[in-house]
Amino acid sequence: MSDWLISIEGTETGHQMALALAILAAFLHSVFGALQKGRHDPWLTRGAIDISYAAMAAPFAFFVVPWPEPHMWVIFAVAWAIHTVYKVLQAMAYTRGAYTVVYPVVRGTGPLFTVIGAYLLFGETFSFVQWLGVGVLLTGIYGLAIYNLRTLTLNRDTMPAALGLAVITGLFVALYTTYDAYGIRSTANPFTFLAWFFFFDGLVFPVIAWIRRSRMATPPDLGPLMARGVLGGLTAFMSFGSIMLATRLDKVGEAAVLRETSTVFAAFIGWLVLKETVGPRRIALMALIAAGAVIVEMGG
């Protein structure tokens, strides 16, 4: 599998595979976000997810994939630090704001700065048509967030703080997307990066979650929490793995933009699962997001 993926890097087959992986990552990322925002405290859910995927990754990291090259340990350390800050900011935002407002702002901020980062780090450029697509996509994403904010009845007192945290979280989305693309391109085998990344990344938040749970007056049962954690861990594997492989096979900026169609999936999840209202205006804004992604792809 690794040899085949490496062989199609930079080819038309690789481009098409990257497109499919980015769309898959979009859907799975929206599921992942809903899992973290759903039934349990976001901090506890994140801890359960992280310990689950660290445990899943460990046997692959130690016994299956090739051992990382010496220079990779520093890359893993920086990636771990970036992701830890990102997860803290995301949990803080979800604690203070509605999913359908916070999620679009986070995801809308990310692709713009990822495109800029991909230009600075990898020399990638967008055509005028692709920048137009980015503008259409961002209009839809931020329009969705503004509309959701105007119609919101819950968490209005904490929403300004949630929005501020969402913007900063989006900046860290761009940072980790760009840096992780650098990381997965820095090792011979992409699955080496993925296995060791998940192992290291899952070691901190379980401790934070355990401390937070121990201080709760009525802590939730571990059974349902860990069941959500295992499901979230599997989703994270597939979502993050898909987008990272996409950034290795093709352009980082295009993959990042296409992933943000996750906002469309998130709106449907918010409606179907979290019972949040979706009306014609939201549908129109989601159509803008999808249209922006299509324009970016067609303009490449």
Number of C-alpha atoms within 10 A of each C-alpha: 7 12 10 9 16 16 13 15 19 13 12 12 15 21 19 14 19 27 23 17 25 30 24 20 30 28 21 25 26 25 22 22 20 22 20 25 24 17 13 15 19 23 25 27 25 30 23 28 29 27 24 25 26 21 16 19 22 16 14 17 22 14 9 13 18 17 15 17 12 9 10 17 12 11 18 20 13 15 20 22 12 18 18 17 12 20 17 17 20 29 22 18 29 25 18 19 26 24 23 25 25 26 29 30 27 29 27 29 23 26 28 20 21 27 26 18 20 24 16 12 13 15 10 15 17 17 11 12 15 22 18 16 25 27 19 21 30 26 18 27 30 20 21 27 24 15 15 21 21 11 9 17 10 11 14 15 11 14 21 15 14 25 23 15 24 28 23 18 28 27 22 24 26 25 21 22 29 26 20 27 22 19 23 22 17 17 18 15 19 22 21 22 26 22 24 23 22 27 23 18 21 25 19 14 22 20 15 15 19 14 12 14 17 10 9 9 7 8 12 13 8 13 9 11 19 19 15 21 25 19 17 27 27 16 22 22 18 17 24 21 20 23 29 30 26 28 27 24 27 22 22 28 27 27 34 30 31 29 27 31 32 27 28 25 18 25 26 20 19 21 15 12 12 16 10 16 15 14 8 8 12 20 16 14 22 24 17 24 31 22 18 28 27 18 19 26 17 11 15 13
